[in-house]
Amino acid sequence: MQFICLIYSAPNSEPQPGTHEFGAYMQSYGAFTEKVRADGKFVSGDALQGTETATTVSVRGGKTETMDGPFAETKEQLGGYYLLDCKDIDEALEYAAMIPTAAHGRIEVRPVVVWDN
């Protein structure tokens, strides 16, 4: 069963690029990615560019509308994700707790609906 782990944190809550802490932080992400690959759980995962690069699209009355920025105005921002193949939600939660951002942000874990074609 696939689970998406959405990685949220407040800006500037994690180590910043150019600092010693940032290097260690990125190494911990590399180690986590290696672990889920080695365990056969990794499906995909990527970091996202900042929310300042986001555009939100909606269609109302047949008219496409765009808005700069993310849809939700929140303190924490979506920074990336992992898509994992786990046996159940408990296993997915165990892996989510290993994602480095869990120490200062939040990881939202949701089952993925796989549509049969």
Phi and psi restraints in degrees (range 20) as a CNS / XPLOR table:
assign (resid 1 and name C) (resid 2 and name N)
       (resid 2 and name CA) (resid 2 and name C) 1.0 -93.4 20.0 2
assign (resid 2 and name N) (resid 2 and name CA)
       (resid 2 and name C) (resid 3 and name N) 1.0 142.1 20.0 2
assign (resid 2 and name C) (resid 3 and name N)
       (resid 3 and name CA) (resid 3 and name C) 1.0 -132.2 20.0 2
assign (resid 3 and name N) (resid 3 and name CA)
       (resid 3 and name C) (resid 4 and name N) 1.0 136.4 20.0 2
assign (resid 3 and name C) (resid 4 and name N)
       (resid 4 and name CA) (resid 4 and name C) 1.0 -98.6 20.0 2
assign (resid 4 and name N) (resid 4 and name CA)
       (resid 4 and name C) (resid 5 and name N) 1.0 134.6 20.0 2
assign (resid 4 and name C) (resid 5 and name N)
       (resid 5 and name CA) (resid 5 and name C) 1.0 -110.1 20.0 2
assign (resid 5 and name N) (resid 5 and name CA)
       (resid 5 and name C) (resid 6 and name N) 1.0 105.8 20.0 2
assign (resid 5 and name C) (resid 6 and name N)
       (resid 6 and name CA) (resid 6 and name C) 1.0 -91.3 20.0 2
assign (resid 6 and name N) (resid 6 and name CA)
       (resid 6 and name C) (resid 7 and name N) 1.0 126.9 20.0 2
assign (resid 6 and name C) (resid 7 and name N)
       (resid 7 and name CA) (resid 7 and name C) 1.0 -101.4 20.0 2
assign (resid 7 and name N) (resid 7 and name CA)
       (resid 7 and name C) (resid 8 and name N) 1.0 114.2 20.0 2
assign (resid 7 and name C) (resid 8 and name N)
       (resid 8 and name CA) (resid 8 and name C) 1.0 -117.3 20.0 2
assign (resid 8 and name N) (resid 8 and name CA)
       (resid 8 and name C) (resid 9 and name N) 1.0 141.0 20.0 2
assign (resid 8 and name C) (resid 9 and name N)
       (resid 9 and name CA) (resid 9 and name C) 1.0 -156.7 20.0 2
assign (resid 9 and name N) (resid 9 and name CA)
       (resid 9 and name C) (resid 10 and name N) 1.0 158.1 20.0 2
assign (resid 9 and name C) (resid 10 and name N)
       (resid 10 and name CA) (resid 10 and name C) 1.0 -77.4 20.0 2
assign (resid 10 and name N) (resid 10 and name CA)
       (resid 10 and name C) (resid 11 and name N) 1.0 143.1 20.0 2
assign (resid 10 and name C) (resid 11 and name N)
       (resid 11 and name CA) (resid 11 and name C) 1.0 -54.6 20.0 2
assign (resid 11 and name N) (resid 11 and name CA)
       (resid 11 and name C) (resid 12 and name N) 1.0 140.7 20.0 2
assign (resid 11 and name C) (resid 12 and name N)
       (resid 12 and name CA) (resid 12 and name C) 1.0 68.3 20.0 2
assign (resid 12 and name N) (resid 12 and name CA)
       (resid 12 and name C) (resid 13 and name N) 1.0 9.6 20.0 2
assign (resid 12 and name C) (resid 13 and name N)
       (resid 13 and name CA) (resid 13 and name C) 1.0 -85.5 20.0 2
assign (resid 13 and name N) (resid 13 and name CA)
       (resid 13 and name C) (resid 14 and name N) 1.0 -20.0 20.0 2
assign (resid 13 and name C) (resid 14 and name N)
       (resid 14 and name CA) (resid 14 and name C) 1.0 -100.5 20.0 2
assign (resid 14 and name N) (resid 14 and name CA)
       (resid 14 and name C) (resid 15 and name N) 1.0 166.9 20.0 2
assign (resid 14 and name C) (resid 15 and name N)
       (resid 15 and name CA) (resid 15 and name C) 1.0 -56.4 20.0 2
assign (resid 15 and name N) (resid 15 and name CA)
       (resid 15 and name C) (resid 16 and name N) 1.0 142.9 20.0 2
assign (resid 15 and name C) (resid 16 and name N)
       (resid 16 and name CA) (resid 16 and name C) 1.0 -95.5 20.0 2
assign (resid 16 and name N) (resid 16 and name CA)
       (resid 16 and name C) (resid 17 and name N) 1.0 145.1 20.0 2
assign (resid 16 and name C) (resid 17 and name N)
       (resid 17 and name CA) (resid 17 and name C) 1.0 -52.4 20.0 2
assign (resid 17 and name N) (resid 17 and name CA)
       (resid 17 and name C) (resid 18 and name N) 1.0 143.2 20.0 2
assign (resid 17 and name C) (resid 18 and name N)
       (resid 18 and name CA) (resid 18 and name C) 1.0 92.2 20.0 2
assign (resid 18 and name N) (resid 18 and name CA)
       (resid 18 and name C) (resid 19 and name N) 1.0 -7.8 20.0 2
assign (resid 18 and name C) (resid 19 and name N)
       (resid 19 and name CA) (resid 19 and name C) 1.0 -101.2 20.0 2
assign (resid 19 and name N) (resid 19 and name CA)
       (resid 19 and name C) (resid 20 and name N) 1.0 158.8 20.0 2
assign (resid 19 and name C) (resid 20 and name N)
       (resid 20 and name CA) (resid 20 and name C) 1.0 -59.4 20.0 2
assign (resid 20 and name N) (resid 20 and name CA)
       (resid 20 and name C) (resid 21 and name N) 1.0 -39.4 20.0 2
assign (resid 20 and name C) (resid 21 and name N)
       (resid 21 and name CA) (resid 21 and name C) 1.0 -62.7 20.0 2
assign (resid 21 and name N) (resid 21 and name CA)
       (resid 21 and name C) (resid 22 and name N) 1.0 -34.1 20.0 2
assign (resid 21 and name C) (resid 22 and name N)
       (resid 22 and name CA) (resid 22 and name C) 1.0 -65.4 20.0 2
assign (resid 22 and name N) (resid 22 and name CA)
       (resid 22 and name C) (resid 23 and name N) 1.0 -41.8 20.0 2
assign (resid 22 and name C) (resid 23 and name N)
       (resid 23 and name CA) (resid 23 and name C) 1.0 -59.3 20.0 2
assign (resid 23 and name N) (resid 23 and name CA)
       (resid 23 and name C) (resid 24 and name N) 1.0 -44.9 20.0 2
assign (resid 23 and name C) (resid 24 and name N)
       (resid 24 and name CA) (resid 24 and name C) 1.0 -65.5 20.0 2
assign (resid 24 and name N) (resid 24 and name CA)
       (resid 24 and name C) (resid 25 and name N) 1.0 -38.5 20.0 2
assign (resid 24 and name C) (resid 25 and name N)
       (resid 25 and name CA) (resid 25 and name C) 1.0 -61.8 20.0 2
assign (resid 25 and name N) (resid 25 and name CA)
       (resid 25 and name C) (resid 26 and name N) 1.0 -47.1 20.0 2
assign (resid 25 and name C) (resid 26 and name N)
       (resid 26 and name CA) (resid 26 and name C) 1.0 -66.1 20.0 2
assign (resid 26 and name N) (resid 26 and name CA)
       (resid 26 and name C) (resid 27 and name N) 1.0 -35.3 20.0 2
assign (resid 26 and name C) (resid 27 and name N)
       (resid 27 and name CA) (resid 27 and name C) 1.0 -63.3 20.0 2
assign (resid 27 and name N) (resid 27 and name CA)
       (resid 27 and name C) (resid 28 and name N) 1.0 -37.1 20.0 2
assign (resid 27 and name C) (resid 28 and name N)
       (resid 28 and name CA) (resid 28 and name C) 1.0 -67.3 20.0 2
assign (resid 28 and name N) (resid 28 and name CA)
       (resid 28 and name C) (resid 29 and name N) 1.0 -34.2 20.0 2
assign (resid 28 and name C) (resid 29 and name N)
       (resid 29 and name CA) (resid 29 and name C) 1.0 -66.2 20.0 2
assign (resid 29 and name N) (resid 29 and name CA)
       (resid 29 and name C) (resid 30 and name N) 1.0 -41.8 20.0 2
assign (resid 29 and name C) (resid 30 and name N)
       (resid 30 and name CA) (resid 30 and name C) 1.0 -60.4 20.0 2
assign (resid 30 and name N) (resid 30 and name CA)
       (resid 30 and name C) (resid 31 and name N) 1.0 -41.9 20.0 2
assign (resid 30 and name C) (resid 31 and name N)
       (resid 31 and name CA) (resid 31 and name C) 1.0 -65.6 20.0 2
assign (resid 31 and name N) (resid 31 and name CA)
       (resid 31 and name C) (resid 32 and name N) 1.0 -41.1 20.0 2
assign (resid 31 and name C) (resid 32 and name N)
       (resid 32 and name CA) (resid 32 and name C) 1.0 -63.4 20.0 2
assign (resid 32 and name N) (resid 32 and name CA)
       (resid 32 and name C) (resid 33 and name N) 1.0 -45.0 20.0 2
assign (resid 32 and name C) (resid 33 and name N)
       (resid 33 and name CA) (resid 33 and name C) 1.0 -61.3 20.0 2
assign (resid 33 and name N) (resid 33 and name CA)
       (resid 33 and name C) (resid 34 and name N) 1.0 -42.8 20.0 2
assign (resid 33 and name C) (resid 34 and name N)
       (resid 34 and name CA) (resid 34 and name C) 1.0 -59.7 20.0 2
assign (resid 34 and name N) (resid 34 and name CA)
       (resid 34 and name C) (resid 35 and name N) 1.0 -41.8 20.0 2
assign (resid 34 and name C) (resid 35 and name N)
       (resid 35 and name CA) (resid 35 and name C) 1.0 -62.8 20.0 2
assign (resid 35 and name N) (resid 35 and name CA)
       (resid 35 and name C) (resid 36 and name N) 1.0 -49.9 20.0 2
assign (resid 35 and name C) (resid 36 and name N)
       (resid 36 and name CA) (resid 36 and name C) 1.0 -67.7 20.0 2
assign (resid 36 and name N) (resid 36 and name CA)
       (resid 36 and name C) (resid 37 and name N) 1.0 -29.7 20.0 2
assign (resid 36 and name C) (resid 37 and name N)
       (resid 37 and name CA) (resid 37 and name C) 1.0 -67.2 20.0 2
assign (resid 37 and name N) (resid 37 and name CA)
       (resid 37 and name C) (resid 38 and name N) 1.0 -48.5 20.0 2
assign (resid 37 and name C) (resid 38 and name N)
       (resid 38 and name CA) (resid 38 and name C) 1.0 -62.4 20.0 2
assign (resid 38 and name N) (resid 38 and name CA)
       (resid 38 and name C) (resid 39 and name N) 1.0 -34.7 20.0 2
assign (resid 38 and name C) (resid 39 and name N)
       (resid 39 and name CA) (resid 39 and name C) 1.0 -80.3 20.0 2
assign (resid 39 and name N) (resid 39 and name CA)
       (resid 39 and name C) (resid 40 and name N) 1.0 -4.3 20.0 2
assign (resid 39 and name C) (resid 40 and name N)
       (resid 40 and name CA) (resid 40 and name C) 1.0 74.4 20.0 2
assign (resid 40 and name N) (resid 40 and name CA)
       (resid 40 and name C) (resid 41 and name N) 1.0 23.2 20.0 2
assign (resid 40 and name C) (resid 41 and name N)
       (resid 41 and name CA) (resid 41 and name C) 1.0 -100.4 20.0 2
assign (resid 41 and name N) (resid 41 and name CA)
       (resid 41 and name C) (resid 42 and name N) 1.0 -21.4 20.0 2
assign (resid 41 and name C) (resid 42 and name N)
       (resid 42 and name CA) (resid 42 and name C) 1.0 -73.2 20.0 2
assign (resid 42 and name N) (resid 42 and name CA)
       (resid 42 and name C) (resid 43 and name N) 1.0 126.1 20.0 2
assign (resid 42 and name C) (resid 43 and name N)
       (resid 43 and name CA) (resid 43 and name C) 1.0 -106.5 20.0 2
assign (resid 43 and name N) (resid 43 and name CA)
       (resid 43 and name C) (resid 44 and name N) 1.0 -50.8 20.0 2
assign (resid 43 and name C) (resid 44 and name N)
       (resid 44 and name CA) (resid 44 and name C) 1.0 -165.9 20.0 2
assign (resid 44 and name N) (resid 44 and name CA)
       (resid 44 and name C) (resid 45 and name N) 1.0 170.1 20.0 2
assign (resid 44 and name C) (resid 45 and name N)
       (resid 45 and name CA) (resid 45 and name C) 1.0 179.4 20.0 2
assign (resid 45 and name N) (resid 45 and name CA)
       (resid 45 and name C) (resid 46 and name N) 1.0 145.0 20.0 2
assign (resid 45 and name C) (resid 46 and name N)
       (resid 46 and name CA) (resid 46 and name C) 1.0 -157.9 20.0 2
assign (resid 46 and name N) (resid 46 and name CA)
       (resid 46 and name C) (resid 47 and name N) 1.0 156.3 20.0 2
assign (resid 46 and name C) (resid 47 and name N)
       (resid 47 and name CA) (resid 47 and name C) 1.0 -86.1 20.0 2
assign (resid 47 and name N) (resid 47 and name CA)
       (resid 47 and name C) (resid 48 and name N) 1.0 157.0 20.0 2
assign (resid 47 and name C) (resid 48 and name N)
       (resid 48 and name CA) (resid 48 and name C) 1.0 -110.5 20.0 2
assign (resid 48 and name N) (resid 48 and name CA)
       (resid 48 and name C) (resid 49 and name N) 1.0 150.3 20.0 2
assign (resid 48 and name C) (resid 49 and name N)
       (resid 49 and name CA) (resid 49 and name C) 1.0 -67.8 20.0 2
assign (resid 49 and name N) (resid 49 and name CA)
       (resid 49 and name C) (resid 50 and name N) 1.0 165.5 20.0 2
assign (resid 49 and name C) (resid 50 and name N)
       (resid 50 and name CA) (resid 50 and name C) 1.0 -58.7 20.0 2
assign (resid 50 and name N) (resid 50 and name CA)
       (resid 50 and name C) (resid 51 and name N) 1.0 159.1 20.0 2
assign (resid 50 and name C) (resid 51 and name N)
       (resid 51 and name CA) (resid 51 and name C) 1.0 -62.7 20.0 2
assign (resid 51 and name N) (resid 51 and name CA)
       (resid 51 and name C) (resid 52 and name N) 1.0 -20.6 20.0 2
assign (resid 51 and name C) (resid 52 and name N)
       (resid 52 and name CA) (resid 52 and name C) 1.0 -66.5 20.0 2
assign (resid 52 and name N) (resid 52 and name CA)
       (resid 52 and name C) (resid 53 and name N) 1.0 -13.5 20.0 2
assign (resid 52 and name C) (resid 53 and name N)
       (resid 53 and name CA) (resid 53 and name C) 1.0 -96.2 20.0 2
assign (resid 53 and name N) (resid 53 and name CA)
       (resid 53 and name C) (resid 54 and name N) 1.0 -3.5 20.0 2
assign (resid 53 and name C) (resid 54 and name N)
       (resid 54 and name CA) (resid 54 and name C) 1.0 -78.7 20.0 2
assign (resid 54 and name N) (resid 54 and name CA)
       (resid 54 and name C) (resid 55 and name N) 1.0 148.4 20.0 2
assign (resid 54 and name C) (resid 55 and name N)
       (resid 55 and name CA) (resid 55 and name C) 1.0 -133.0 20.0 2
assign (resid 55 and name N) (resid 55 and name CA)
       (resid 55 and name C) (resid 56 and name N) 1.0 133.2 20.0 2
assign (resid 55 and name C) (resid 56 and name N)
       (resid 56 and name CA) (resid 56 and name C) 1.0 -104.8 20.0 2
assign (resid 56 and name N) (resid 56 and name CA)
       (resid 56 and name C) (resid 57 and name N) 1.0 133.8 20.0 2
assign (resid 56 and name C) (resid 57 and name N)
       (resid 57 and name CA) (resid 57 and name C) 1.0 -115.9 20.0 2
assign (resid 57 and name N) (resid 57 and name CA)
       (resid 57 and name C) (resid 58 and name N) 1.0 137.2 20.0 2
assign (resid 57 and name C) (resid 58 and name N)
       (resid 58 and name CA) (resid 58 and name C) 1.0 -141.7 20.0 2
assign (resid 58 and name N) (resid 58 and name CA)
       (resid 58 and name C) (resid 59 and name N) 1.0 156.9 20.0 2
assign (resid 58 and name C) (resid 59 and name N)
       (resid 59 and name CA) (resid 59 and name C) 1.0 -123.2 20.0 2
assign (resid 59 and name N) (resid 59 and name CA)
       (resid 59 and name C) (resid 60 and name N) 1.0 121.3 20.0 2
assign (resid 59 and name C) (resid 60 and name N)
       (resid 60 and name CA) (resid 60 and name C) 1.0 -129.4 20.0 2
assign (resid 60 and name N) (resid 60 and name CA)
       (resid 60 and name C) (resid 61 and name N) 1.0 123.1 20.0 2
assign (resid 60 and name C) (resid 61 and name N)
       (resid 61 and name CA) (resid 61 and name C) 1.0 59.7 20.0 2
assign (resid 61 and name N) (resid 61 and name CA)
       (resid 61 and name C) (resid 62 and name N) 1.0 34.0 20.0 2
assign (resid 61 and name C) (resid 62 and name N)
       (resid 62 and name CA) (resid 62 and name C) 1.0 79.4 20.0 2
assign (resid 62 and name N) (resid 62 and name CA)
       (resid 62 and name C) (resid 63 and name N) 1.0 -0.1 20.0 2
assign (resid 62 and name C) (resid 63 and name N)
       (resid 63 and name CA) (resid 63 and name C) 1.0 -105.5 20.0 2
assign (resid 63 and name N) (resid 63 and name CA)
       (resid 63 and name C) (resid 64 and name N) 1.0 128.1 20.0 2
assign (resid 63 and name C) (resid 64 and name N)
       (resid 64 and name CA) (resid 64 and name C) 1.0 -81.3 20.0 2
assign (resid 64 and name N) (resid 64 and name CA)
       (resid 64 and name C) (resid 65 and name N) 1.0 129.2 20.0 2
assign (resid 64 and name C) (resid 65 and name N)
       (resid 65 and name CA) (resid 65 and name C) 1.0 -120.6 20.0 2
assign (resid 65 and name N) (resid 65 and name CA)
       (resid 65 and name C) (resid 66 and name N) 1.0 140.9 20.0 2
assign (resid 65 and name C) (resid 66 and name N)
       (resid 66 and name CA) (resid 66 and name C) 1.0 -124.0 20.0 2
assign (resid 66 and name N) (resid 66 and name CA)
       (resid 66 and name C) (resid 67 and name N) 1.0 150.5 20.0 2
assign (resid 66 and name C) (resid 67 and name N)
       (resid 67 and name CA) (resid 67 and name C) 1.0 -138.1 20.0 2
assign (resid 67 and name N) (resid 67 and name CA)
       (resid 67 and name C) (resid 68 and name N) 1.0 131.6 20.0 2
assign (resid 67 and name C) (resid 68 and name N)
       (resid 68 and name CA) (resid 68 and name C) 1.0 -65.9 20.0 2
assign (resid 68 and name N) (resid 68 and name CA)
       (resid 68 and name C) (resid 69 and name N) 1.0 137.0 20.0 2
assign (resid 68 and name C) (resid 69 and name N)
       (resid 69 and name CA) (resid 69 and name C) 1.0 97.8 20.0 2
assign (resid 69 and name N) (resid 69 and name CA)
       (resid 69 and name C) (resid 70 and name N) 1.0 175.1 20.0 2
assign (resid 69 and name C) (resid 70 and name N)
       (resid 70 and name CA) (resid 70 and name C) 1.0 -74.2 20.0 2
assign (resid 70 and name N) (resid 70 and name CA)
       (resid 70 and name C) (resid 71 and name N) 1.0 162.0 20.0 2
assign (resid 70 and name C) (resid 71 and name N)
       (resid 71 and name CA) (resid 71 and name C) 1.0 -64.6 20.0 2
assign (resid 71 and name N) (resid 71 and name CA)
       (resid 71 and name C) (resid 72 and name N) 1.0 -47.6 20.0 2
assign (resid 71 and name C) (resid 72 and name N)
       (resid 72 and name CA) (resid 72 and name C) 1.0 -92.7 20.0 2
assign (resid 72 and name N) (resid 72 and name CA)
       (resid 72 and name C) (resid 73 and name N) 1.0 135.6 20.0 2
assign (resid 72 and name C) (resid 73 and name N)
       (resid 73 and name CA) (resid 73 and name C) 1.0 -93.9 20.0 2
assign (resid 73 and name N) (resid 73 and name CA)
       (resid 73 and name C) (resid 74 and name N) 1.0 101.1 20.0 2
assign (resid 73 and name C) (resid 74 and name N)
       (resid 74 and name CA) (resid 74 and name C) 1.0 -133.2 20.0 2
assign (resid 74 and name N) (resid 74 and name CA)
       (resid 74 and name C) (resid 75 and name N) 1.0 162.6 20.0 2
assign (resid 74 and name C) (resid 75 and name N)
       (resid 75 and name CA) (resid 75 and name C) 1.0 -69.5 20.0 2
assign (resid 75 and name N) (resid 75 and name CA)
       (resid 75 and name C) (resid 76 and name N) 1.0 -41.1 20.0 2
assign (resid 75 and name C) (resid 76 and name N)
       (resid 76 and name CA) (resid 76 and name C) 1.0 -94.9 20.0 2
assign (resid 76 and name N) (resid 76 and name CA)
       (resid 76 and name C) (resid 77 and name N) 1.0 143.0 20.0 2
assign (resid 76 and name C) (resid 77 and name N)
       (resid 77 and name CA) (resid 77 and name C) 1.0 -119.8 20.0 2
assign (resid 77 and name N) (resid 77 and name CA)
       (resid 77 and name C) (resid 78 and name N) 1.0 147.0 20.0 2
assign (resid 77 and name C) (resid 78 and name N)
       (resid 78 and name CA) (resid 78 and name C) 1.0 -71.3 20.0 2
assign (resid 78 and name N) (resid 78 and name CA)
       (resid 78 and name C) (resid 79 and name N) 1.0 120.2 20.0 2
assign (resid 78 and name C) (resid 79 and name N)
       (resid 79 and name CA) (resid 79 and name C) 1.0 -111.3 20.0 2
assign (resid 79 and name N) (resid 79 and name CA)
       (resid 79 and name C) (resid 80 and name N) 1.0 -12.7 20.0 2
assign (resid 79 and name C) (resid 80 and name N)
       (resid 80 and name CA) (resid 80 and name C) 1.0 170.0 20.0 2
assign (resid 80 and name N) (resid 80 and name CA)
       (resid 80 and name C) (resid 81 and name N) 1.0 -172.9 20.0 2
assign (resid 80 and name C) (resid 81 and name N)
       (resid 81 and name CA) (resid 81 and name C) 1.0 -157.7 20.0 2
assign (resid 81 and name N) (resid 81 and name CA)
       (resid 81 and name C) (resid 82 and name N) 1.0 160.5 20.0 2
assign (resid 81 and name C) (resid 82 and name N)
       (resid 82 and name CA) (resid 82 and name C) 1.0 -127.1 20.0 2
assign (resid 82 and name N) (resid 82 and name CA)
       (resid 82 and name C) (resid 83 and name N) 1.0 137.7 20.0 2
assign (resid 82 and name C) (resid 83 and name N)
       (resid 83 and name CA) (resid 83 and name C) 1.0 -108.0 20.0 2
assign (resid 83 and name N) (resid 83 and name CA)
       (resid 83 and name C) (resid 84 and name N) 1.0 116.1 20.0 2
assign (resid 83 and name C) (resid 84 and name N)
       (resid 84 and name CA) (resid 84 and name C) 1.0 -117.1 20.0 2
assign (resid 84 and name N) (resid 84 and name CA)
       (resid 84 and name C) (resid 85 and name N) 1.0 148.0 20.0 2
assign (resid 84 and name C) (resid 85 and name N)
       (resid 85 and name CA) (resid 85 and name C) 1.0 -105.9 20.0 2
assign (resid 85 and name N) (resid 85 and name CA)
       (resid 85 and name C) (resid 86 and name N) 1.0 102.2 20.0 2
assign (resid 85 and name C) (resid 86 and name N)
       (resid 86 and name CA) (resid 86 and name C) 1.0 -120.0 20.0 2
assign (resid 86 and name N) (resid 86 and name CA)
       (resid 86 and name C) (resid 87 and name N) 1.0 159.3 20.0 2
assign (resid 86 and name C) (resid 87 and name N)
       (resid 87 and name CA) (resid 87 and name C) 1.0 -70.5 20.0 2
assign (resid 87 and name N) (resid 87 and name CA)
       (resid 87 and name C) (resid 88 and name N) 1.0 -29.9 20.0 2
assign (resid 87 and name C) (resid 88 and name N)
       (resid 88 and name CA) (resid 88 and name C) 1.0 -164.4 20.0 2
assign (resid 88 and name N) (resid 88 and name CA)
       (resid 88 and name C) (resid 89 and name N) 1.0 177.5 20.0 2
assign (resid 88 and name C) (resid 89 and name N)
       (resid 89 and name CA) (resid 89 and name C) 1.0 -63.0 20.0 2
assign (resid 89 and name N) (resid 89 and name CA)
       (resid 89 and name C) (resid 90 and name N) 1.0 -35.2 20.0 2
assign (resid 89 and name C) (resid 90 and name N)
       (resid 90 and name CA) (resid 90 and name C) 1.0 -61.9 20.0 2
assign (resid 90 and name N) (resid 90 and name CA)
       (resid 90 and name C) (resid 91 and name N) 1.0 -42.9 20.0 2
assign (resid 90 and name C) (resid 91 and name N)
       (resid 91 and name CA) (resid 91 and name C) 1.0 -66.4 20.0 2
assign (resid 91 and name N) (resid 91 and name CA)
       (resid 91 and name C) (resid 92 and name N) 1.0 -40.8 20.0 2
assign (resid 91 and name C) (resid 92 and name N)
       (resid 92 and name CA) (resid 92 and name C) 1.0 -60.8 20.0 2
assign (resid 92 and name N) (resid 92 and name CA)
       (resid 92 and name C) (resid 93 and name N) 1.0 -40.3 20.0 2
assign (resid 92 and name C) (resid 93 and name N)
       (resid 93 and name CA) (resid 93 and name C) 1.0 -67.3 20.0 2
assign (resid 93 and name N) (resid 93 and name CA)
       (resid 93 and name C) (resid 94 and name N) 1.0 -35.8 20.0 2
assign (resid 93 and name C) (resid 94 and name N)
       (resid 94 and name CA) (resid 94 and name C) 1.0 -61.0 20.0 2
assign (resid 94 and name N) (resid 94 and name CA)
       (resid 94 and name C) (resid 95 and name N) 1.0 -45.7 20.0 2
assign (resid 94 and name C) (resid 95 and name N)
       (resid 95 and name CA) (resid 95 and name C) 1.0 -67.7 20.0 2
assign (resid 95 and name N) (resid 95 and name CA)
       (resid 95 and name C) (resid 96 and name N) 1.0 -40.2 20.0 2
assign (resid 95 and name C) (resid 96 and name N)
       (resid 96 and name CA) (resid 96 and name C) 1.0 -59.0 20.0 2
assign (resid 96 and name N) (resid 96 and name CA)
       (resid 96 and name C) (resid 97 and name N) 1.0 -36.7 20.0 2
assign (resid 96 and name C) (resid 97 and name N)
       (resid 97 and name CA) (resid 97 and name C) 1.0 -66.7 20.0 2
assign (resid 97 and name N) (resid 97 and name CA)
       (resid 97 and name C) (resid 98 and name N) 1.0 -19.2 20.0 2
assign (resid 97 and name C) (resid 98 and name N)
       (resid 98 and name CA) (resid 98 and name C) 1.0 -85.7 20.0 2
assign (resid 98 and name N) (resid 98 and name CA)
       (resid 98 and name C) (resid 99 and name N) 1.0 -12.1 20.0 2
assign (resid 98 and name C) (resid 99 and name N)
       (resid 99 and name CA) (resid 99 and name C) 1.0 -67.6 20.0 2
assign (resid 99 and name N) (resid 99 and name CA)
       (resid 99 and name C) (resid 100 and name N) 1.0 126.1 20.0 2
assign (resid 99 and name C) (resid 100 and name N)
       (resid 100 and name CA) (resid 100 and name C) 1.0 -52.0 20.0 2
assign (resid 100 and name N) (resid 100 and name CA)
       (resid 100 and name C) (resid 101 and name N) 1.0 -35.9 20.0 2
assign (resid 100 and name C) (resid 101 and name N)
       (resid 101 and name CA) (resid 101 and name C) 1.0 -66.5 20.0 2
assign (resid 101 and name N) (resid 101 and name CA)
       (resid 101 and name C) (resid 102 and name N) 1.0 -18.7 20.0 2
assign (resid 101 and name C) (resid 102 and name N)
       (resid 102 and name CA) (resid 102 and name C) 1.0 -58.4 20.0 2
assign (resid 102 and name N) (resid 102 and name CA)
       (resid 102 and name C) (resid 103 and name N) 1.0 -23.0 20.0 2
assign (resid 102 and name C) (resid 103 and name N)
       (resid 103 and name CA) (resid 103 and name C) 1.0 -73.7 20.0 2
assign (resid 103 and name N) (resid 103 and name CA)
       (resid 103 and name C) (resid 104 and name N) 1.0 -21.0 20.0 2
assign (resid 103 and name C) (resid 104 and name N)
       (resid 104 and name CA) (resid 104 and name C) 1.0 -136.8 20.0 2
assign (resid 104 and name N) (resid 104 and name CA)
       (resid 104 and name C) (resid 105 and name N) 1.0 -6.1 20.0 2
assign (resid 104 and name C) (resid 105 and name N)
       (resid 105 and name CA) (resid 105 and name C) 1.0 -128.9 20.0 2
assign (resid 105 and name N) (resid 105 and name CA)
       (resid 105 and name C) (resid 106 and name N) 1.0 -143.1 20.0 2
assign (resid 105 and name C) (resid 106 and name N)
       (resid 106 and name CA) (resid 106 and name C) 1.0 -141.4 20.0 2
assign (resid 106 and name N) (resid 106 and name CA)
       (resid 106 and name C) (resid 107 and name N) 1.0 148.7 20.0 2
assign (resid 106 and name C) (resid 107 and name N)
       (resid 107 and name CA) (resid 107 and name C) 1.0 -119.7 20.0 2
assign (resid 107 and name N) (resid 107 and name CA)
       (resid 107 and name C) (resid 108 and name N) 1.0 117.1 20.0 2
assign (resid 107 and name C) (resid 108 and name N)
       (resid 108 and name CA) (resid 108 and name C) 1.0 -91.4 20.0 2
assign (resid 108 and name N) (resid 108 and name CA)
       (resid 108 and name C) (resid 109 and name N) 1.0 125.6 20.0 2
assign (resid 108 and name C) (resid 109 and name N)
       (resid 109 and name CA) (resid 109 and name C) 1.0 -112.9 20.0 2
assign (resid 109 and name N) (resid 109 and name CA)
       (resid 109 and name C) (resid 110 and name N) 1.0 126.2 20.0 2
assign (resid 109 and name C) (resid 110 and name N)
       (resid 110 and name CA) (resid 110 and name C) 1.0 -138.8 20.0 2
assign (resid 110 and name N) (resid 110 and name CA)
       (resid 110 and name C) (resid 111 and name N) 1.0 139.3 20.0 2
assign (resid 110 and name C) (resid 111 and name N)
       (resid 111 and name CA) (resid 111 and name C) 1.0 -67.7 20.0 2
assign (resid 111 and name N) (resid 111 and name CA)
       (resid 111 and name C) (resid 112 and name N) 1.0 145.7 20.0 2
assign (resid 111 and name C) (resid 112 and name N)
       (resid 112 and name CA) (resid 112 and name C) 1.0 -96.6 20.0 2
assign (resid 112 and name N) (resid 112 and name CA)
       (resid 112 and name C) (resid 113 and name N) 1.0 133.9 20.0 2
assign (resid 112 and name C) (resid 113 and name N)
       (resid 113 and name CA) (resid 113 and name C) 1.0 -82.2 20.0 2
assign (resid 113 and name N) (resid 113 and name CA)
       (resid 113 and name C) (resid 114 and name N) 1.0 122.4 20.0 2
assign (resid 113 and name C) (resid 114 and name N)
       (resid 114 and name CA) (resid 114 and name C) 1.0 -104.3 20.0 2
assign (resid 114 and name N) (resid 114 and name CA)
       (resid 114 and name C) (resid 115 and name N) 1.0 113.9 20.0 2
assign (resid 114 and name C) (resid 115 and name N)
       (resid 115 and name CA) (resid 115 and name C) 1.0 -81.4 20.0 2
assign (resid 115 and name N) (resid 115 and name CA)
       (resid 115 and name C) (resid 116 and name N) 1.0 131.6 20.0 2
assign (resid 115 and name C) (resid 116 and name N)
       (resid 116 and name CA) (resid 116 and name C) 1.0 -81.1 20.0 2
assign (resid 116 and name N) (resid 116 and name CA)
       (resid 116 and name C) (resid 117 and name N) 1.0 130.1 20.0 2
